[in-house]
Amino acid sequence: MKQQIIENIKRLIKINPEETIEINPNYLEYFDEEELLDIQKQLEFKKENISKISNTYLDEIYQKTKKDEI
């Protein structure tokens, strides 16, 4: 189970499907299964909401530049 969670985390970190993600195995052994599941859930949330987060950020920048022009 732990190994599957680690593989899911690697998949979620990837931006380019061609890239290989290597995580230090000693580092991963430090986490228990529950902590790894939490990391996985956080990555899933961020991946699902990245466009919303990006749009909000870009909108804020646009609003600031509009104020600077006035």
C-alpha positions, 0 to 999 in steps of 0.5 A, a space after each residue: 500500500 505504501 509503495 502505491 501511495 508513493 507512486 501516486 505522489 510521483 505521478 501527481 508531481 509530474 508536469 511532463 508525462 515524459 519526465 521521471 520523478 525520483 524521490 530519495 527512498 530514505 526520505 520517504 521511509 520517514 513518513 508513515 502511510 497516513 502522512 503519505 496519504 495526506 501528501 497525496 490528497 494535497 497534491 490532488 487538490 492542487 492539481 485539480 484547482 491549479 487553473 482556478 488558483 492561476 486565474 485568481 492570481 493573474 486576475 489580481 496582477 491585472 487589477 494591479 496593473 490597471 490601477 498603475 495606469 490610472 
